């Protein structure tokens, strides 16, 4: 079950690579696809992995970007999740 994170700004390939790299640091993340047009990152977990919405949100912040919405198996969040 994938998670899609919409960012306030995602305007260049370098920024997209940085966001993807931070998300890939999270244990259980198999793949990340970024899209400059939709300003989003789609996170695909490894089989049997359960990803923390808070960890994903914070990874985007560590990449210097502001998440606007996180939508995945744990629900939809428009502010930093507590879990």
N, C-alpha and C positions, 0 to 999 in steps of 0.2 A: 504494500500500500504506500503510494508515493505521498510526499508532502510538497506543497507549492508555497513558496514564500514570495510575496510581492514587495518590492523595495521602492522607497521614495525616489531614488535616483540610481540608475544603472546605465551609464552613457558610453562606456568604452570597453573594449576587449580586455584591457589590463585590469580594470575594476571587476569585470565578470570573472576573470581568472582568479583574482584575489579572493572573491566571495566563495568561489568553488573550492579553492584550496583550504580555506578555513572550515568549510562544511565537511570536507573530506577528512579532516583531522578527527572528527567525532567517530568514536568506535561504533561500528554497526552501519556506517554509511557506505554503500557500494558504489554509487555513481551520483554525479550532480550535473544537471544540464541548465545552463543559463541562457536567457533570451533577452537581448537588448531592447527589442521592440516592445515586449510586454513588461519589461523591467522586473523579471522574475527569475527565480531559481527553483528548479524541481529536484527534489532529493529522493533518490531511490535507495531504500534500505537493503541490507543483506538479508538473505532468507532467515526467517525466525528472529530477526532483530526488531526491537521495539525502541524507537527513537524518542528522546525527550523533546517536546516542543520548546521548552525553555533553553535547552542546550543549542538547538538549531537557531533560535532567535538570537542568543548571545554570540554565536559564531558569526552571524551576519554583522552584529555590532562590532565585534573584534576586527572585522574586515573594513571597518570605517563607514559602514552603510546603515541606514535606518530602515528597519522592516516596517511595513504598513499593515500587512496581513499575512498570517500563517494559516494554511488550510491543509489538514491531514486527517489521519485516522483518529487522532485524539480530539478533534474538533476544529473550530475556526476561532482564531485569536486576532484581535486588533490592538492589543497591548501585550507586554511581556507576560507569557504564561507563568503561573506559579509552580508548575511541575516540570 
